[in-house]
Amino acid sequence: MPGPAVSNGVGGVVSTPTDSSNVTWQGLTIQRNNLPTMAEDKQTQTSPDDDGQSVSEITDAANAPDPPQDPEPQDLDPAIFIDKSTAHLASTLGEPTMRRNEGAVEIWQYQLADCVVDIYFYDDAGSLVARHTDMRSRLLGGVIDPAACMMNLYEISETAGRIN
């Protein structure tokens, strides 16, 4: 059991040196042996844990570097537009290269640098809602690179102003 807390001479407080430390939190006990008695260039403080013993904590979290941010996505899967309205699609991608009607279906076609994307809208209680999407090569019988196509779609969404 650790002894009483003592000053470390730099304004912080540490517990007396021990050969091991047991920390219990939410029923989990962690033991570390051969602990240093003072953290170098760190300010420490003592706070009681659940059973009244002192626990030494490093308190320089404010000086820690920010965690790395996830990079922005650089592609856009057309499937995210399923169940979206024509107004939503127009605000996200802008106006299509071509619109056509086939019976009760309205098709918006975006002719991109590496592919063609078709989005199929069906009437849903008086509003047109996207129910299917398709990516294909610009050339009849050509091979599509889905990653390049989704990157092209992302690029036009950036030009249109936003992704919703």
C-alpha angles and dihedrals in degrees: 000000000000119000128233122309118264134190118262093209096248099079097276131102128229132182120247115280117278135179094229142013130213118200119187121193126166092343095311118115120201121189125196122185130207095021120183114252096223132022113236114244091349128114114228133196133190124233129172119250126212095286095047097256120130119255120197114221133187108235105190095102089122088065094049116110118255114263113258114270121235110251118251113262112261097198138053125212110216089218089078087075093064109120091016126123129244088251091056092049093047091051091048103040103014124233116336123249088240139006124199138170124222108183108300092348125093113201123201114199125198113193105203133181095264104022150356121256120201122193117194119211124197129190112262112181093324097319128094112240128184111248103164140021132195134192120197142161120275088232123069106254091005125142117251125219101211093195092054091046093051089048089053089050090051090051093055090047088056090050091049088054111249150019116233 
